[in-house]
C-alpha cells in the first residue's frame, strides 16, 4: 500500500519569498524522485479561485469583517483539501502549499483582531481537524515586507495595509511559530537573506521534514 504523501505549507507576509522558494523546492524535490504538486490559497480549485476574487473585492471595498473573511477562507480551504490535497496525498504525492489556515490565524487573528478560538473551531468543524505535516515560515520584518511589496505591486488588498497592520502580522507569525500554534510543526527560515541563502536553508528544512538527504 502506497504511503500518503506529505503536505508542506509555506507561510509569511506578502513578498516574503514564498513563490520563489516553492518553485525552488518543487524543482529540488522533483530531481530527487518526488512527485510534487503545488497549490495556493485562497484558491487552488475553480470554486476556490472564485471565492478568492470575492474576498479580495469585498476586502477592497471594506465590506467584510475578520469573522466573515474566516468563513469564506475556510469554504475555499475545504474545497482545496477535498479536491486537491487529500486525493494527491492518497497517490503518494508531496504537496507544497502557498498558505493554509496558519494564514488565517496571522491575518484575521493577530493582524485584524479576530477570535483565534473561532479559527480553531473552523479547523475542527470545517476541515474535520485536517492539518499539514509542516509549516515553513519565511520570516521577514514588516519593514522589509513593505519595501518589497512597493517594488513588486499586485492586486492583493491585504498587501496594501498600513505599517501597523504588518507589524501585528509579523509579530503574530513569530508568536505562532514560537508556540507551535495549531499543534503544527513550524520551521522558521530567515527570509531577508539572498535567494540562494534562503534556498539553502529551505533545503535543510525539507531534509529534516522528509528524513532524507537531497542531492542538488
NORHU-V245944 format. One record per residue. RES is the residue in one letter. SS is DSSP state (H for helix, E for strand, L for the rest). PHI is phi as a letter, one per 30 degrees, with the letter a starting at -180 (* if undefined). PSI is psi in degrees with one decimal (none if undefined). Layout:
BEGIN
RES_SS_PHI_PSI + RES_SS_PHI_PSI
END
This chain:
BEGIN
X_L_*_131.4 + X_L_d_135.4 + X_L_d_141.0 + X_L_d_140.9 + X_L_d_158.9 + X_L_d_155.0 + X_E_c_112.6 + X_E_c_126.7 + X_E_c_136.4 + X_E_c_129.4 + X_E_b_166.5 + X_L_k_167.4 + X_L_d_169.6 + X_L_e_142.3 + X_L_i_16.4 + X_L_d_-17.9 + X_L_j_17.5 + X_H_e_-48.4 + X_H_d_-44.0 + X_H_d_-45.2 + X_H_d_-29.9 + X_H_d_-41.9 + X_H_d_-42.3 + X_H_d_-47.9 + X_H_d_-40.4 + X_H_d_-46.2 + X_H_d_-43.8 + X_H_d_-49.0 + X_H_d_-36.5 + X_H_d_-41.1 + X_H_d_-25.1 + X_L_c_16.1 + X_L_j_5.0 + X_L_d_142.3 + X_L_c_109.3 + X_E_c_137.5 + X_E_b_138.6 + X_E_c_151.1 + X_E_a_172.1 + X_E_b_162.4 + X_L_b_151.0 + X_L_d_147.9 + X_L_k_-144.1 + X_L_i_-14.8 + X_L_b_165.2 + X_H_d_-43.9 + X_H_d_-39.4 + X_H_d_-36.3 + X_H_d_-35.1 + X_H_d_-40.1 + X_H_d_-37.5 + X_H_e_-49.3 + X_H_d_-36.9 + X_H_d_-45.6 + X_H_e_-48.4 + X_H_d_-39.9 + X_H_d_-50.1 + X_H_d_-39.1 + X_H_d_-45.1 + X_H_d_-27.9 + X_L_c_6.5 + X_L_h_41.8 + X_L_c_13.3 + X_L_b_132.7 + X_L_c_172.6 + X_H_e_-42.2 + X_H_d_-39.6 + X_H_d_-35.8 + X_H_d_-44.4 + X_H_e_-47.7 + X_H_d_-44.0 + X_H_d_-41.0 + X_H_d_-41.9 + X_H_d_-27.0 + X_H_d_-46.4 + X_H_d_-38.9 + X_H_d_-39.2 + X_H_d_-40.8 + X_H_d_-41.1 + X_H_d_-45.4 + X_H_d_-44.8 + X_H_d_-42.2 + X_H_c_-25.4 + X_H_b_-55.8 + X_H_d_-57.2 + X_H_d_-43.4 + X_H_d_-39.4 + X_H_d_-34.2 + X_H_d_-41.5 + X_H_d_-25.1 + X_L_d_3.5 + X_L_i_11.1 + X_L_d_154.7 + X_E_c_123.6 + X_E_c_128.0 + X_E_c_119.6 + X_E_c_133.3 + X_E_d_92.6 + X_L_i_153.5 + X_L_a_-153.4 + X_H_d_-12.4 + X_H_d_-28.6 + X_H_d_-39.5 + X_H_d_-40.4 + X_H_d_-43.4 + X_H_d_-45.3 + X_H_d_-63.7 + X_H_d_-27.8 + X_H_d_-76.4 + X_H_d_-48.9 + X_H_d_-33.8 + X_L_c_1.8 + X_L_i_21.6 + X_L_d_166.9 + X_L_d_111.5 + X_H_d_-30.5 + X_H_d_-35.7 + X_H_d_-38.3 + X_H_d_-45.0 + X_H_d_-35.3 + X_H_d_-38.7 + X_H_d_-33.0 + X_H_d_-45.8 + X_H_d_-46.0 + X_H_d_-48.4 + X_H_d_-30.3 + X_L_c_8.6 + X_L_h_33.6 + X_L_i_6.3 + X_L_d_139.7 + X_L_b_155.3 + X_L_d_164.4 + X_L_d_-27.3 + X_E_a_154.8 + X_E_b_124.6 + X_E_c_109.9 + X_E_c_117.5 + X_E_d_102.3 + X_E_d_117.6 + X_L_b_154.0 + X_L_d_163.4 + X_H_d_-40.5 + X_H_d_-45.0 + X_H_d_-43.0 + X_H_d_-46.3 + X_H_d_-43.4 + X_H_d_-42.3 + X_H_d_-41.2 + X_H_d_-35.2 + X_H_d_-35.3 + X_H_d_-39.9 + X_H_d_-56.5 + X_L_i_132.1 + X_L_a_-176.1 + X_L_c_14.4 + X_L_d_113.7 + X_H_d_-24.1 + X_H_d_-27.2 + X_H_d_-2.3 + X_H_c_15.5 + X_L_d_167.7 + X_L_d_166.0 + X_H_e_-36.0 + X_H_d_-37.8 + X_H_e_-47.2 + X_H_d_-34.5 + X_H_d_-44.4 + X_H_d_-38.4 + X_H_d_-50.6 + X_H_d_-43.3 + X_H_d_-38.1 + X_H_d_-47.6 + X_H_e_-44.3 + X_H_d_-38.6 + X_H_d_-41.2 + X_H_d_-44.5 + X_H_d_-40.7 + X_H_d_-29.6 + X_H_c_-1.8 + X_L_i_36.5 + X_H_e_141.9 + X_H_i_10.2 + X_H_h_40.6 + X_L_c_156.6 + X_L_d_107.1 + X_E_c_139.1 + X_E_b_125.1 + X_E_c_127.5 + X_E_b_130.9 + X_E_d_109.1 + X_L_d_6.4 + X_L_c_-5.0 + X_L_d_-175.3 + X_L_d_158.7 + X_H_e_-41.7 + X_H_d_-41.3 + X_H_d_-40.6 + X_H_d_-43.2 + X_H_d_-38.2 + X_H_d_-42.1 + X_H_d_-40.1 + X_H_d_-40.4 + X_H_e_-44.6 + X_H_d_-39.8 + X_H_d_-43.7 + X_H_d_-39.6 + X_H_d_-39.1 + X_H_d_-47.6 + X_H_d_-43.8 + X_H_d_-13.1 + X_L_i_35.5 + X_L_b_152.7 + X_L_d_133.1 + X_L_c_127.9 + X_L_d_151.2 + X_L_d_none
END
